[in-house]
Amino acid sequence: MEVTQWPLRLALVAMMVLIIIGVLLLMLRSWRKMRSGDRLGISDLPAPLTQAPLDFDPSEGIEALFLGTSLHGQWLSKVLIHDLGTRSRARVSWDLHGILIERGGASDVYIPRSDLVEVALGSGVAGSVRAKDSVIIFVWNLGDYRMATGVRADTAKGHQQLMGLLESEMSAE
């Protein structure tokens, strides 16, 4: 079968290539806005602490999956600024001064006890949905914003251990 309308076919192919390039450029622009915090209106969000104080002496720690961080009350609004939305393997340790989340492939996050508002169980955070009460959610203040950071312990024992110790420390104020 012979193709008789080469100019029309070439014009359609060129148009499709331009549409695909345009969509990719729009996606890139949107991603950059998310990374800078402009889309959520949090471009002035201060960087979280990445190191624990010198007197930080954790008695225990557990291996977990860091699911991400969202604005508290808006679990679909994943915060990408300052590496807070990067899903990664983590080790969660704590003492009376705060919680240290050491992450592989991403910057660590230290939540001082004075900024920690609540520790709760949930089914999801930052657009990640899991089984009921399988996500440990740390609600904490970062500058003028209230954040919700979710982790999921690797084992049921680690989950119970983390929740028990954090609840006892939360009630020991």
Secondary structure, DSSP 8 states (H G I E B T S, - for coil): -----HHHHHHHHHHHHHHHHHHHHHHHHHHHHHHHTTTTT-TT----B-S--TT---SEEEEEEEEEEEETTEEEEE--GGGTT--EEEEEEEETTEEEEEETTS--EEEETTTEEEEEEESEETTEE-STT-EEEEEEEETTEEEEEEEEESSHHHHHHHHHHHHHHHHT-
